Amino acid sequence: MPRTIPLGPVAPHLARIRDMARATGVDLAEAQREGRLQQPEWSEAVTRCRGCQIVPDCDRFRAEPVDAPRRAPRGCRNVHMMERLAWD
């Protein structure tokens, strides 16, 4: 039987995913306005983040100053979405 991973609270993970987007050079609001990020994909991204197992790595990444866009940390469950939005 697959192991169930509990989801974290919504608010801190919303902050994490928004910070991750900024750090990777993604403007989430612009992506939504332009139709590059649809509501179902956004909802799935937040849920993926809530089930993340690398929260300490993410928080360290978020604490670093952002001088230029950089790649999300290894193991980020939304790295592919962030990369697609950064390069679209």
C-alpha positions in Angstrom: 0.0 0.0 0.0 1.4 3.5 -0.9 2.4 5.7 2.0 0.2 8.7 2.4 2.1 12.0 2.8 0.2 14.6 4.8 -0.2 18.0 3.2 1.2 21.1 5.0 -0.9 24.2 5.7 -1.8 26.3 2.7 -0.6 29.7 3.7 3.1 28.9 4.3 3.3 26.9 1.1 1.7 29.7 -0.9 4.4 32.0 0.4 7.0 29.3 -0.5 5.8 28.9 -4.1 5.6 32.7 -4.6 9.1 33.2 -3.3 10.3 30.3 -5.4 8.8 31.9 -8.5 10.4 35.2 -7.8 13.8 33.6 -7.2 13.6 31.7 -10.5 12.5 34.7 -12.4 8.9 33.8 -12.8 6.1 36.5 -12.5 3.1 34.3 -11.5 0.5 37.1 -12.0 1.8 37.8 -15.5 1.9 34.1 -16.4 -1.8 33.9 -15.3 -2.8 37.1 -17.2 -1.1 35.8 -20.3 -2.8 32.4 -20.0 0.6 30.5 -19.5 -0.5 29.4 -16.1 -4.1 28.2 -15.8 -6.0 27.8 -12.5 -5.9 24.0 -12.5 -2.1 24.0 -12.9 -1.7 26.6 -10.2 -3.9 24.5 -7.8 -1.8 21.4 -8.6 1.4 23.3 -8.0 0.2 24.5 -4.6 -0.8 21.0 -3.7 2.6 19.6 -4.8 4.3 22.2 -2.7 2.1 21.3 0.3 3.3 17.6 0.0 7.0 18.6 -0.4 9.6 16.7 1.6 12.4 19.2 1.2 10.9 22.2 3.1 14.1 22.9 5.0 16.1 23.1 1.7 13.4 25.3 0.2 13.4 27.7 3.2 17.2 28.0 3.0 17.0 28.7 -0.8 14.3 31.3 -0.1 16.5 33.0 2.6 19.3 33.6 0.1 19.4 37.0 -1.6 18.1 37.1 -5.2 20.5 38.9 -7.4 19.6 37.0 -10.6 17.1 34.2 -11.5 18.4 30.8 -10.4 17.2 27.2 -10.6 14.9 25.9 -7.9 16.6 23.5 -5.4 17.0 19.9 -6.3 13.9 18.0 -5.3 11.5 20.9 -5.8 8.2 19.4 -6.9 7.5 22.5 -9.1 10.9 22.9 -10.8 9.6 21.9 -14.2 6.7 24.3 -14.0 9.0 27.1 -12.9 11.4 26.4 -15.7 8.7 26.3 -18.3 7.2 29.6 -17.1 10.6 31.3 -16.9 11.4 30.4 -20.5 8.0 30.8 -22.1 
